[in-house]
């Protein structure tokens, strides 16, 4: 039986505990949180020890895997120390607060030969996985363009949350939520070469962080994608679309407040009526379970996970490029 340490007992800690409890080969031995009571409450659900110092778990020689589910400003420090102590790491997105921190995490992963996975659970939604399979099977042909929208209803008092503190986070809504769309487009279409966009704050009192971000990206083949991530989307919305020469793939909804997860497969043939097929994925959100299983497969095979440290870094680079483009009003060419 392998031992897991959960660092961060908030919402993500609760979400990620379930799949571990279902795994006969892994158990949670530590739950750490800066709020002692929160750590104790989650630890009670899995019979683990609890504490407030992440170093206690990172230095425990019996711990094999560490989940870093803390605020972004501590992602790098905890992940690096855990890998140096011989642990494989799953770190929640964004990978780090800064690009330099993310690069250091990847360097340590390579040096220690420890797995570093970035928490991109959206790759593991069943509709997304099926869309990816169809896209790679050339169902819609060569990509022409992509489009994505990811918006939520901001909460009253949002300005007092950690997500609105620039000392803790590296960006606003685009970095917090839009990063999932950025990662998905990079996964489907490959590395982006040119980026531009705008960010602004027109409603919530969270400056200098943005409540709306618009990004335009172009890959090496000239395929363009647009992304809008918003805190003023008064009805929660998730849409991820890729249009190809022979059809389209459109994912709408993620379950829960975003509506039933659907994959709409469009087929386009010259001089024929368009045809559409809709697949619905009802039930609870299984992306967390799928992601955990994929992470464990990577650990056992010692191969790079789907959504590794480099993927986390690339998504951050693109969003940082959007911030730069918004300030300079110039397109940024990625190196």
LUMMIVO-61570 format. One record per residue: residue number from 1; x, y, z of N, C-alpha, C in turn. Coordinates in steps of 0.001 Angstrom, whole numbers, plus 500000, padded with zeros to 6 digits. Each point is the difference from the previous one (the first is absolute). Layout:
! LUMMIVO-61570
[NUM [X Y Z] [X Y Z] [X Y Z]]
...
END
This chain:
! LUMMIVO-61570
[1 [500846 498801 500000] [499154 501199 500000] [500879 501246 500000]]
[2 [499777 500881 499017] [500758 501238 499888] [499296 501111 500780]]
[3 [500795 500945 500494] [499464 501077 500833] [499956 501329 499263]]
[4 [498906 500719 500208] [499767 501291 499360] [499855 501080 501062]]
[5 [500594 501151 499738] [499809 501172 500859] [499205 501042 499230]]
[6 [498918 500468 500591] [499203 501077 499416] [500389 501293 500694]]
[7 [500554 500927 499240] [500385 501308 500540] [498974 501014 499511]]
[8 [499109 500392 500877] [498907 500891 499636] [498682 499263 500124]]
[9 [499236 500308 501032] [498776 499247 500292] [498738 500773 499654]]
[10 [500107 500902 499032] [498838 500757 499567] [499170 499219 498998]]
[11 [499365 500713 499077] [499123 499370 499011] [500738 498956 499169]]
[12 [501206 500337 499532] [500738 499052 499173] [500413 498767 500799]]
[13 [500342 500193 501249] [500341 498864 500843] [498840 499034 500132]]
[14 [498803 500546 500184] [498811 499155 500123] [499694 499291 498681]]
[15 [500179 500725 498902] [499734 499400 498692] [500957 498847 499700]]
[16 [501247 500180 500355] [501022 499015 499621] [500108 498842 500989]]
[17 [499377 500144 501151] [500036 498905 500964] [499212 498788 499511]]
[18 [498828 500237 499417] [499121 498913 499578] [500677 498930 499157]]
[19 [500652 500369 498899] [500654 498993 499159] [501087 499211 500722]]
[20 [500677 500634 500960] [501045 499279 500742] [499366 498950 500902]]
[21 [498863 500353 500610] [499308 499044 500866] [499543 498770 499217]]
[22 [499776 500162 498696] [499558 498887 499156] [501166 499145 499514]]
[23 [501227 500479 500190] [501190 499326 499476] [500550 499025 501042]]
[24 [500004 498721 499674] [500443 498979 500958] [501507 500018 500234]]
[25 [500745 500695 499134] [501461 500012 500124] [500545 501251 500693]]
[26 [499124 500976 500274] [500455 501258 500597] [499102 500392 501162]]
[27 [500605 500638 500991] [499236 500526 501126] [500571 501362 500389]]
[28 [499153 500835 500574] [500439 501317 500470] [500549 499847 501410]]
[29 [501248 500388 500187] [500620 499884 501326] [500144 501353 500691]]
[30 [499973 501078 499211] [500115 501351 500558] [498981 500921 499335]]
[31 [499405 500882 500792] [499226 501133 499490] [500530 501245 500688]]
[32 [500465 500943 499191] [500594 501231 500529] [499195 501207 499527]]
[33 [499793 500940 500886] [499348 501256 499625] [500412 501072 501007]]
[34 [500043 501242 499542] [500372 501089 500902] [498935 500219 501071]]
[35 [498794 499503 499738] [498925 500032 500995] [499903 498606 500618]]
[36 [500397 499865 501253] [500082 498693 500652] [498681 499240 499976]]
[37 [498906 500683 500265] [498698 499337 500054] [499611 499429 498643]]
[38 [500330 500731 498951] [499685 499523 498649] [500786 498728 499689]]
[39 [501268 499979 500390] [500832 498811 499792] [499445 498811 500786]]
[40 [499610 500246 501247] [499468 498917 500846] [498722 499414 499410]]
[41 [499122 500868 499519] [498722 499530 499473] [500184 499111 498778]]
[42 [500911 500383 499105] [500231 499175 498816] [500733 498714 500370]]
[43 [500929 500107 500944] [500766 498823 500431] [499098 498939 500617]]
[44 [498934 500437 500673] [499074 499051 500625] [499325 499106 498960]]
[45 [499854 500509 498789] [499320 499245 498951] [500855 498877 499435]]
[46 [501300 500051 500275] [500897 499002 499407] [500958 499379 501009]]
[47 [499827 500315 501279] [500842 499414 501032] [501443 500437 499939]]
[48 [500222 501226 499545] [501365 500508 499845] [500408 500885 501169]]
[49 [501294 500237 500104] [500504 500995 500945] [499726 501378 499419]]
[50 [499908 500996 500862] [499771 501361 499525] [501017 500940 500627]]
[51 [500198 501134 499353] [500934 500986 500508] [499894 501293 499227]]
[52 [500814 500972 500388] [499989 501307 499343] [501308 500313 499282]]
[53 [500994 499131 500114] [501293 500222 499348] [500206 498995 498871]]
[54 [500076 500493 498771] [500169 499099 498862] [501337 499259 500050]]
[55 [500961 500575 500696] [501314 499347 500101] [499923 498665 500746]]
[56 [499051 499875 500920] [499830 498735 500714] [499692 498872 499022]]
[57 [499144 500288 499034] [499628 498984 499014] [501096 499801 498958]]
[58 [500594 501102 499549] [501034 499911 498960] [501229 499243 500477]]
[59 [500284 500077 501288] [501193 499345 500546] [499730 498584 500502]]
[60 [498740 499581 499981] [499647 498656 500460] [500481 498985 498966]]
[61 [500927 499150 500385] [500595 499043 499060] [498993 498972 499500]]
[62 [498882 499844 500695] [498989 499025 499590] [499022 500553 498964]]
[63 [500047 501311 499754] [499107 500617 499019] [500581 499816 498601]]
[64 [499168 499516 499078] [500433 499749 498626] [499530 501075 499027]]
[65 [498832 500558 500263] [499366 500951 499085] [499499 501203 500787]]
[66 [500205 501184 499433] [499517 501230 500630] [499079 500737 499033]]
[67 [498823 500379 500477] [499083 500845 499240] [500105 501412 500546]]
[68 [500409 500934 499154] [500169 501394 500414] [498763 500774 499561]]
[69 [499130 500286 500952] [498699 500616 499732] [499864 501299 500784]]
[70 [501082 500721 500107] [500066 501226 500787] [499834 501220 499101]]
[71 [500205 501185 500559] [499975 501217 499207] [501193 500004 499038]]
[72 [499876 500650 498843] [501066 499976 498995] [501366 500482 500483]]
[73 [500034 500906 500965] [501294 500537 500430] [500855 498985 500750]]
[74 [499414 498865 500385] [500781 498968 500691] [500171 498726 499171]]
[75 [499439 499969 498803] [500090 498803 499155] [501440 499565 499770]]
[76 [500838 500940 499589] [501379 499655 499634] [500790 499500 501200]]
[77 [499946 500729 501092] [500788 499634 501182] [499656 498599 500490]]
[78 [498718 499717 500112] [499584 498690 500508] [500341 498895 499005]]
[79 [499693 500224 498728] [500249 498980 498980] [501479 499678 499880]]
[80 [500832 501024 499989] [501448 499798 499870] [500549 499208 501180]]
[81 [499596 500385 501191] [500490 499302 501192] [499532 498544 500006]]
[82 [498747 499779 499606] [499462 498639 499977] [500757 499128 499002]]
[83 [500279 500536 498817] [500735 499220 498997] [501424 499716 500462]]
[84 [500622 500970 500641] [501356 499784 500521] [500016 498926 501083]]
[85 [498861 499851 500685] [499884 498975 501041] [499539 498656 499428]]
[86 [499915 499917 498671] [499679 498728 499363] [498540 499733 499727]]
[87 [499153 501051 500017] [498572 499802 499782] [499608 500383 498570]]
[88 [499047 499261 499421] [499358 500425 498768] [498932 501022 500366]]
[89 [499780 500972 499108] [499156 501148 500360] [498923 500266 498954]]
[90 [498788 500218 500485] [498933 500588 499198] [499736 501369 500597]]
[91 [500230 501046 499203] [499825 501376 500467] [498840 500637 499261]]
[92 [499089 500571 500734] [498831 500634 499410] [500418 501155 499090]]
[93 [499166 500265 498988] [500268 501144 499120] [499671 501298 500728]]
[94 [500575 501144 499577] [501158 500084 499115] [501220 499377 500675]]
[95 [500939 499525 499199] [501121 499245 500549] [500736 500778 501081]]
[96 [500127 501305 499831] [500708 500839 500974] [499474 501423 499907]]
[97 [500504 500864 500835] [499605 501415 499948] [500727 500725 498877]]
[98 [501260 499620 499746] [500797 500669 498969] [500590 498978 499039]]
[99 [500412 500480 498830] [500627 499126 499007] [501322 499443 500508]]
[100 [500776 500824 500678] [501291 499533 500522] [499806 498858 500994]]
[101 [498986 500112 500834] [499719 498931 500961] [499609 498716 499274]]
[102 [499166 500132 498969] [499565 498827 499240] [501185 499325 499315]]
[103 [500900 500798 499444] [501193 499446 499344] [500866 499242 500999]]
[104 [500129 500538 501197] [500795 499346 501036] [499378 498660 500388]]
[105 [498687 499952 500068] [499316 498752 500328] [500310 498922 498967]]
[106 [499995 500384 498736] [500285 499047 498925] [501449 499538 500065]]
[107 [500899 500910 500289] [501421 499648 500132] [500205 498964 501104]]
[108 [499348 500224 501135] [500143 499074 501127] [499380 498646 499660]]
[109 [498879 500012 499287] [499367 498751 499588] [500950 499169 499138]]
[110 [500674 500662 499072] [500948 499297 499128] [501202 499489 500788]]
[111 [500504 500835 500886] [501194 499642 500770] [499729 498838 500952]]
[112 [498841 500021 500635] [499672 498963 500985] [499326 498784 499373]]
[113 [499596 500160 498719] [499264 498936 499298] [498672 499678 500690]]
[114 [499387 501033 500554] [498698 499853 500642] [498908 500531 499067]]
[115 [498843 499360 500037] [498871 500419 499176] [499463 501336 500513]]
[116 [499782 500935 499073] [499364 501279 500321] [498803 500163 499077]]
[117 [498823 499939 500566] [498768 500149 499222] [499300 501287 500391]]
[118 [499514 500741 498999] [499218 501209 500261] [498524 499619 499999]]
[119 [499266 500483 500972] [498596 499630 500151] [499097 500638 498968]]
[120 [499913 499390 498829] [499094 500442 498938] [498874 498975 499863]]
[121 [499092 499991 500944] [498952 498972 499997] [499073 500088 498797]]
[122 [499932 501171 499347] [499081 500135 498868] [500380 499077 498844]]
[123 [501262 499636 499895] [500405 499031 498977] [499308 498656 500210]]
[124 [499559 499764 501219] [499506 498678 500373] [498483 499906 500069]]
[125 [499297 501054 499589] [498550 499896 499862] [499700 499047 498848]]
[126 [499005 499131 500133] [499728 499012 498950] [499720 500610 498634]]
[127 [499299 501140 499974] [499728 500652 498728] [501261 500511 499338]]
[128 [500912 500515 500801] [501271 500502 499471] [500852 498842 499487]]
[129 [500058 498922 500757] [500781 498832 499580] [499475 499425 498688]]
[130 [498673 499935 499867] [499418 499482 498762] [500254 500959 498837]]
[131 [499894 501299 500251] [500280 500984 498954] [501449 499902 499535]]
[132 [500902 499814 500943] [501422 499875 499652] [500231 498762 499134]]
[133 [499361 498891 500362] [500140 498771 499212] [499490 500206 498579]]
[134 [498838 500619 499874] [499419 500243 498681] [500868 500944 499179]]
[135 [500538 501014 500661] [500847 500966 499292] [501257 499320 499473]]
[136 [500641 499188 500831] [501218 499309 499585] [499713 498921 498957]]
[137 [498753 499509 499956] [499599 499032 498980] [499594 500674 498696]]
[138 [500177 501318 499929] [499729 500779 498786] [498512 500063 499649]]
[139 [499141 499866 501007] [498561 500022 499764] [499535 501311 499385]]
[140 [500605 501110 500412] [499590 501299 499443] [501064 500574 499071]]
[141 [501009 499214 499691] [501042 500465 499095] [500941 501002 500645]]
[142 [500742 500681 499172] [500969 500987 500466] [499302 501158 500704]]
[143 [500539 500417 501137] [499394 501096 500766] [500036 501303 499215]]
[144 [498920 500766 500110] [499903 501313 499358] [500080 501109 501048]]
[145 [499228 499849 501086] [500084 500961 501104] [499397 499385 501255]]
[146 [500270 500631 501130] [499434 499566 501271] [499433 501181 500763]]
[147 [499066 499697 500896] [499353 501071 500767] [499583 499450 501357]]
[148 [500234 500781 501047] [499640 499538 501330] [499503 501117 500895]]
[149 [499031 499682 500840] [499471 500940 500993] [499879 499276 501330]]
[150 [500486 500653 501044] [499913 499410 501342] [499698 501136 500968]]
[151 [498778 500022 500498] [499619 501100 500869] [499208 499547 501205]]
[152 [500136 500741 501079] [499272 499714 501235] [499405 501286 500559]]
[153 [499131 499810 500973] [499414 501133 500715] [500884 500303 501204]]
[154 [500606 501158 500019] [500813 500377 501145] [499152 500139 501258]]
[155 [500611 499763 501146] [499277 500045 501276] [500178 501346 500692]]
[156 [498995 500396 500743] [500142 501176 500839] [501137 499755 500994]]
[157 [500848 500991 500192] [501149 499839 500874] [501190 499368 499312]]
[158 [499899 499853 498686] [501074 499394 499215] [501336 500690 500223]]
[159 [499944 501309 500199] [501235 500778 500161] [500764 499634 501265]]
[160 [499342 499312 500923] [500653 499615 501258] [500561 498580 499972]]
[161 [499800 499281 498899] [500476 498625 499890] [501453 499969 499541]]
[162 [500668 498874 500241] [501406 499866 499604] [500179 500139 498498]]
[163 [498989 499608 499222] [500093 500098 498540] [500140 501436 499522]]
[164 [499655 500944 500860] [500052 501411 499621] [501202 500718 500590]]
[165 [500946 499253 500537] [501191 500585 500623] [501208 499815 499083]]
[166 [500486 501067 499362] [501144 499875 499083] [501288 499551 500675]]
[167 [500040 500028 501330] [501174 499477 500701] [499998 498465 500004]]
[168 [498821 499427 499783] [499837 498547 500051] [499908 499383 498614]]
[169 [499314 500676 499085] [499749 499442 498668] [500787 500756 498934]]
[170 [500200 499345 498867] [500748 500606 498904] [499132 500672 498963]]
[171 [498691 499935 500167] [499092 500612 499043] [498569 499858 500465]]
[172 [499090 500612 499244] [498592 499977 500353] [499251 498846 499361]]
[173 [498809 500286 499476] [499112 498951 499511] [500605 499192 498856]]
[174 [500770 500627 499147] [500618 499269 498888] [500986 498957 500517]]
[175 [500755 500351 501035] [500965 499065 500578] [499310 498965 500885]]
[176 [498941 500405 500671] [499317 499109 500940] [499130 498968 499289]]
[177 [499221 500431 499029] [499054 499085 499360] [500259 499840 498503]]
[178 [500334 501100 499337] [500255 499943 498561] [501165 499110 499631]]
[179 [500885 499746 500957] [501171 499165 499745] [499599 498596 499549]]
[180 [498822 499538 500411] [499527 498687 499551] [499777 499999 498484]]
[181 [499388 501055 499475] [499779 500090 498560] [501319 500110 499253]]
[182 [500913 500799 500534] [501321 500131 499380] [500657 498631 499893]]
[183 [499963 499246 501085] [500619 498674 499997] [499325 499069 499003]]
[184 [498681 500027 499935] [499288 499118 499080] [500353 500301 498551]]
[185 [500059 501276 499642] [500347 500340 498623] [501432 499592 499667]]
[186 [500908 500164 500945] [501384 499559 499774] [500061 498483 499850]]
[187 [499196 499295 500764] [499965 498535 499934] [499485 499532 498643]]
[188 [498932 500612 499531] [499415 499613 498719] [500835 500477 498811]]
[189 [500490 501225 500056] [500575 500651 498822] [501510 500175 500039]]
[190 [500637 499677 501108] [501443 500157 500092] [500394 501367 500531]]
[191 [501295 500233 500083] [500516 501246 500570] [499541 501214 499206]]
[192 [499714 501076 500714] [499614 501256 499366] [501242 500843 499724]]
[193 [499962 500743 498896] [501148 500821 499615] [499760 501490 500190]]
[194 [498743 500443 499811] [499687 501420 500131] [498794 500174 500919]]
[195 [500068 501029 500824] [498940 500248 500984] [499716 501493 500083]]
[196 [498736 500342 500093] [499620 501371 500312] [498714 499950 500822]]
[197 [499535 501147 500437] [498779 500000 500791] [499872 501219 500886]]
[198 [498929 500010 500771] [499717 501100 500917] [499476 499448 501320]]
[199 [500357 500652 501077] [499422 499700 501309] [499580 501318 500637]]
[200 [498938 499927 500797] [499543 501217 500665] [499131 499624 501194]]
[201 [499737 500984 500839] [499127 499829 501158] [498968 501111 499964]]
[202 [498764 499629 499655] [498947 500991 499833] [498866 499868 501007]]
[203 [500074 498977 500862] [498883 499811 500928] [500461 499711 501420]]
[204 [500742 498926 500199] [500410 499611 501346] [501207 500804 500471]]
[205 [500013 500416 501266] [501100 500836 500517] [501243 499169 500336]]
[206 [500638 499451 498956] [501151 499118 500232] [501252 500478 499261]]
[207 [500016 501244 499531] [501200 500489 499315] [501220 499860 500900]]
[208 [501163 499647 499424] [500357 499964 498576] [499662 498699 499293]]
[209 [499313 499078 500653] [499622 498746 499354] [498767 500210 499129]]
[210 [499896 499201 498940] [498911 500173 499038] [498765 499181 500360]]
[211 [498824 500555 499680] [498783 499202 500119] [499553 499483 498631]]
[212 [500642 500478 498929] [499749 499492 498653] [501300 499960 499216]]
[213 [500210 498908 499286] [501178 499876 499158] [499630 499425 498647]]
[214 [500519 500628 498949] [499794 499532 498629] [501358 499678 499399]]
[215 [500143 498798 499470] [501277 499585 499425] [499801 499510 498573]]
[216 [500949 500356 499133] [500068 499467 498639] [501344 499312 499851]]
[217 [499981 498763 499510] [501230 499229 499869] [500078 499409 498591]]
[218 [501222 499789 499535] [500207 499385 498688] [501132 498992 500098]]
[219 [499777 498792 499476] [501060 498994 500048] [500876 500072 498748]]
[220 [500960 499090 499896] [500972 500060 498903] [499361 499759 498637]]
[221 [498814 499369 499988] [499298 499735 498748] [499041 501122 499626]]
[222 [499972 501061 500798] [499122 501119 499716] [498582 499835 500504]]
[223 [499745 498956 500788] [498660 499791 500559] [499789 500959 501165]]
[224 [498955 500802 499916] [499726 501008 501021] [498934 499516 500981]]
[225 [500149 500406 501246] [499014 499687 501028] [499711 501250 500817]]
[226 [498770 500104 500472] [499620 501117 500869] [499476 499456 501317]]
[227 [500301 500725 501069] [499587 499605 501346] [499442 501211 500731]]
[228 [498887 499796 500690] [499474 501021 500906] [499769 499345 501349]]
[229 [500635 500540 501031] [499800 499516 501366] [499478 501153 500844]]
[230 [498918 499757 500738] [499288 501117 500625] [499502 499700 501406]]
[231 [500026 501036 500822] [499370 499976 501321] [498653 500710 499977]]
[232 [499601 500483 498826] [498720 500696 499878] [499080 499260 499037]]
[233 [500177 498703 499900] [499108 499139 499221] [498866 499612 500942]]
[234 [498878 500689 499901] [498974 499864 501031] [499317 498637 500010]]
[235 [500175 499242 498943] [499584 498596 499983] [501251 499185 499704]]
[236 [500396 499124 500921] [501232 499233 499814] [500016 499313 498638]]
[237 [501138 500093 499326] [500077 499515 498620] [501366 499410 499708]]
[238 [499998 498833 499349] [501231 499403 499473] [499728 499517 498586]]
[239 [500790 500501 499061] [499911 499568 498605] [501413 499864 499455]]
[240 [500279 498868 499381] [501298 499756 499356] [499719 499413 498625]]
[241 [500443 500705 498954] [499655 499604 498641] [501222 499995 499094]]
[242 [500042 499007 499126] [500987 499982 498926] [499263 499695 498700]]
[243 [500224 500848 499007] [499394 499824 498687] [501067 499542 499017]]
[244 [499665 498956 499242] [500936 499450 499038] [499453 500056 498589]]
[245 [500779 499493 499056] [499599 500029 498595] [498786 499110 499728]]
[246 [499810 498979 500821] [498911 499052 499755] [498912 500021 501068]]
[247 [500145 500869 500997] [498994 500013 501050] [500434 500775 501220]]
[248 [499353 499729 501120] [500282 500768 501216] [499802 499132 501233]]
[249 [500672 500399 501068] [499856 499374 501310] [499707 501109 500998]]
[250 [498887 499899 500696] [499596 501042 500944] [499630 499364 501332]]
[251 [500743 500366 501032] [499707 499528 501352] [499303 501123 500744]]
[252 [498834 499703 500535] [499213 500997 500708] [499595 499449 501359]]
[253 [500344 500743 501054] [499653 499580 501348] [501038 499094 500617]]
[254 [500026 500017 501335] [500916 499154 500762] [499264 499236 501093]]
[255 [498673 500042 499942] [499207 499456 501087] [499749 501068 501051]]
[256 [499174 499690 500977] [499724 500952 501072] [499403 501294 499483]]
[257 [500477 501120 500513] [499458 501307 499632] [500306 500389 498564]]
[258 [500887 499258 499344] [500334 500287 498603] [499093 499254 499027]]
[259 [499111 499187 500516] [499109 499225 499151] [500601 498655 499623]]
[260 [499163 499130 499479] [500430 498656 499607] [501151 500092 499002]]
[261 [501019 499178 500226] [501136 499974 499083] [499573 499339 498690]]
[262 [500172 500732 498893] [499604 499497 498687] [501153 500133 499011]]
[263 [500091 499045 499106] [500918 500084 498869] [499162 499953 498734]]
[264 [500032 501087 499247] [499250 500085 498747] [500986 499794 498854]]
[265 [499778 498939 499238] [500890 499639 498897] [499324 500398 498700]]
[266 [500582 500955 499307] [499443 500462 498732] [500763 499424 498822]]
[267 [499278 499547 498985] [500617 499458 498786] [499613 500858 498802]]
[268 [501007 500395 499240] [499785 500895 498873] [500553 499355 498741]]
[269 [499105 499745 499042] [500424 499485 498702] [499534 500968 498926]]
[270 [500851 500215 499008] [499670 500933 498929] [498680 499616 499329]]
[271 [499150 501012 499799] [498727 499850 499291] [499017 499072 500718]]
[272 [500213 499790 501302] [499079 499195 500784] [499594 500761 501253]]
[273 [498848 499643 500541] [499527 500647 501220] [500903 499626 501172]]
[274 [500275 500971 500861] [500802 499719 501189] [499257 498996 500881]]
[275 [500756 499172 500695] [499393 499059 500945] [500660 500167 501363]]
[276 [499214 499827 501050] [500510 500187 501357] [499576 498830 500884]]
[277 [500924 499593 500845] [499737 498944 500969] [500393 500515 501371]]
[278 [499132 499836 500985] [500274 500496 501348] [500163 498843 500977]]
[279 [501118 500011 500707] [500244 499035 501067] [499879 500729 501331]]
[280 [499257 499432 500936] [499846 500603 501324] [500708 499145 501046]]
[281 [500687 500673 500906] [500737 499320 501063] [499420 500457 501340]]
[282 [499015 499267 500462] [499303 500370 501226] [500652 499352 501216]]
[283 [499542 500387 501164] [500534 499437 501232] [501015 500916 500642]]
[284 [500692 499482 501000] [500964 500800 500759] [501258 500263 499179]]
[285 [500775 500963 500433] [501242 500386 499329] [501060 498927 500244]]
[286 [500358 499271 498944] [500991 498928 500142] [501391 500429 499535]]
[287 [500166 501284 499674] [501311 500455 499518] [501081 499826 501060]]
[288 [499632 500171 501274] [500980 499870 501082] [500472 498552 500123]]
[289 [499064 499069 499855] [500366 498582 500054] [500877 499629 498800]]
[290 [499599 500476 498817] [500781 499708 498796] [501415 500561 500102]]
[291 [500106 501210 500538] [501317 500625 500103] [500886 499253 500996]]
[292 [499411 499583 501117] [500780 499249 500987] [500523 498698 499387]]
[293 [499139 499278 499293] [500407 498737 499390] [501120 500214 498989]]
[294 [499912 501062 499223] [501042 500278 499009] [501312 500359 500682]]
[295 [499913 500743 501095] [501186 500365 500781] [500691 498746 500533]]
[296 [499228 499079 500522] [500568 498762 500543] [500615 499154 498888]]
[297 [499373 499969 498828] [500597 499271 498869] [501363 500578 499652]]
[298 [500104 501330 500042] [501280 500653 499708] [501046 499634 501049]]
[299 [499586 499964 501252] [500927 499639 501079] [500503 498567 499819]]
[300 [499080 499094 499711] [500376 498593 499868] [500874 499749 498777]]
[301 [499726 500710 498906] [500762 499800 498762] [501244 500873 499930]]
[302 [500082 500995 500914] [501076 501001 500001] [500051 500746 498672]]
[303 [498833 500272 499451] [499883 500786 498775] [499312 501323 500317]]
[304 [500199 500990 499125] [499398 501312 500224] [498478 499888 500062]]
[305 [499375 500672 500956] [498539 499969 500098] [499358 500884 498942]]
[306 [498724 499831 499812] [499241 500844 499080] [499692 501307 500730]]
[307 [500677 501063 499592] [499914 501252 500739] [501145 500071 500980]]
[308 [501221 500032 499458] [501189 499983 500860] [500446 501410 500365]]
[309 [501171 500101 500622] [500487 501307 500401] [500204 500935 498828]]
[310 [500505 499459 498891] [500219 500828 498815] [498679 500552 499478]]
[311 [498951 499191 499997] [498684 500471 499562] [499501 501128 500901]]
[312 [500238 499851 501299] [499617 501053 500933] [500748 501288 499737]]
[313 [501290 499873 499693] [500826 501167 499690] [499531 500673 498717]]
[314 [499711 499209 498962] [499574 500570 498723] [498709 500787 500139]]
[315 [499054 499479 500759] [498738 500712 500202] [500237 501329 500710]]
[316 [500885 499994 500986] [500334 501237 500705] [500682 500999 499072]]
[317 [500893 499510 499136] [500699 500880 499060] [499015 500736 499102]]
[318 [499001 499271 499536] [499015 500605 499105] [499204 501079 500722]]
[319 [499584 499727 501215] [499223 500993 500741] [500852 501210 500351]]
[320 [501253 499776 500365] [500904 501129 500240] [500168 500820 498723]]
[321 [500004 499325 498840] [500106 500706 498721] [498756 500841 499737]]
[322 [498837 499499 500403] [498765 500785 499863] [500084 501256 500859]]
[323 [500490 499858 501222] [500149 501164 500877] [500937 501032 499372]]
[324 [501088 499514 499417] [500957 500899 499355] [499372 500678 498786]]
[325 [499284 499225 499198] [499358 500551 498811] [498957 501046 500365]]
[326 [499280 499757 501093] [498979 500947 500435] [500619 501333 500413]]
[327 [501179 499940 500608] [500683 501221 500429] [500636 500747 498831]]
[328 [500618 499245 499098] [500764 500619 498910] [499191 500201 498730]]
[329 [498825 499348 499933] [499164 500006 498796] [500776 499465 498798]]
[330 [500821 498986 500259] [500786 499367 498938] [499891 498481 500120]]
[331 [500078 499333 498856] [500015 498542 499991] [501317 499498 500569]]
[332 [499932 498954 500795] [501195 499412 500605] [500343 498711 499263]]
[333 [501246 499892 499567] [500486 498782 499355] [500681 499152 501063]]
[334 [499502 498797 500190] [500543 499121 501032] [501273 499320 499518]]
[335 [500941 499841 500921] [501269 499364 499662] [500049 498599 500594]]
END
